Every structure is written in C-alpha cells, then in structure tokens.
Amino acid sequence: MLGVVQFIRTLIFVAIALGTAGTLVEATGIVGREAVKAHQHGGMSFKWLNQQLVGNDGRK
C-alpha cells in the first residue's frame, strides 16, 4: 500500500513540475514577443525614463 501512495505522490509531483515548466516557457515566449514589438517600435528612450524617475532632466 505504501508503494502505491508513493507512486501517486510522485505522479502528482511530476505533473506539478511539468505544469510549472510549461508556464515558465510560455511566459518567456510572451515576454520575448513583447520585446520584439518594443524593439520594432523604436525601443525606449532612456532620457525619457530618467526624467520620469528622477525629474528635472536629471539635474538637482
């Protein structure tokens, strides 16, 4: 009986691991596609980003 429980526990663990790996692969693909779209649209202006984060054109 203990062997059956251990087998089922192993199957559940493998299923969770495969599901997690599949989700990570899918998320990586989504992020990659969005990066390509951003690159095709000219990317991001770091000057603009710095202004948003620091303000005053980066001057104090």
N, C-alpha and C positions, 0 to 999 in steps of 0.2 A: 504494500500500500504506500509506503514511504517513497518508493521509486516512482510511482505514478504521480504523486504530488510534486516531487522534484522535477519530473519531466514537464508537467503542466506549468510549473513556475518558470522553468527555462524557456518554454514556448512563449509565455507572456513577456518575459524579459527581452527575448529576441524580437518579438513584434513591436515592443515599445522602442527598442533601439533602431529598428528599421524605419519606423514612423518618424522618429526624430531625425535620422539621417536624411530621409526623403524631404522633410520640411526644410532642413538646412540647405539642401541642394536647390530646392525650389526658390527659397528666399535669395540665395546667391544669384540665381538666374534673373530674378526680378530686379535686384539691385544692379546687376550688370546691364540689363536692358535700359534702365533709367539713366545709368551713367552714359551710355551711348547716346541717348536722346539729348542729355545735357551737353555733351561734347559737340554734337551736331548743331546745337543752337548757340554755340559760342562759349560755353562754359560759364564760369563765374568770374566776376571782376573782384579781385582781392582788395582793390582800393575801396570798392563799394562795401565789401564785407568788413573791412577795418573801420570804415566810417560808421557802420551800424553798431559794431561792438564797442568802439572807443568814443566815437563822436568827435566833433570839432576837427575833422580831417586828420585825426591822429595827433594833433598838436595840443599841448596843455597850456 
